[in-house]
């Protein structure tokens, strides 16, 4: 068992917090500011970068 891995899920760098937790919390109505308060170790900048990456990926997939 590797304590640095979480079942192969993408995690925020330097944490064991899955990136999926961001999307799950946003779907539940949690704001970005609340999310970073709930998950110490995840910065607002990291969260914004994940959302920007998801937006770019979605836009690229729509054009394909």
N, C-alpha and C positions, 0 to 999 in steps of 0.2 A: 504494500500500500504506500503510495507516494502522498505525503501530506500537502504537497504543493499543487496537487491536481484535484479537481472536483468532478469526478466521473467523466472527464473529457470535455466538460462544458467550458465555454469561454468565461473567463472571470476578469474582473477589474484588476489591472496590474497592481501587484503588491498586496492583494487581498485574496480571500477565498469566496468572495461574493460574486455569484453568477451574474453575467450581463442580463440574463433573462429576468432577474429580479427587478431591474429597472423597468422593463416593459410591463411586467405584471403589476407593479405598483402604479405606474402611470394609468394602466387600464382600470385600476381600482380607484382612480381619482386623486392619487397622491401627487402633489406638485413636485417639481424637480428639487426645489429648496428643501421640502420635507424629506424627500428621498435621501439626500446627502446627510441630513440630520439623523435619519433612522439607521443609516449604514456608515458608521465611522470608518474612515480609510478610503472612502470613495469621494473624490472631489467633484465640485460642480463642473469644472473644466472637463474631467473625464466623462462625466455623464453627457455633457453637451457634445463632446466628440463622438461618443457612441451614437447619439441621435443623428448627428450630421452624417456619419458613415451609413447608417441605416437608410436615411433619406436618399443619399447618392446611390446606394445599391438598388433601392426600389425604383428610382428614376431610370437607372441604367437597364434594369430588367424590363421595364415598361417599353423601352425603345428597341429592345432586341426582338 
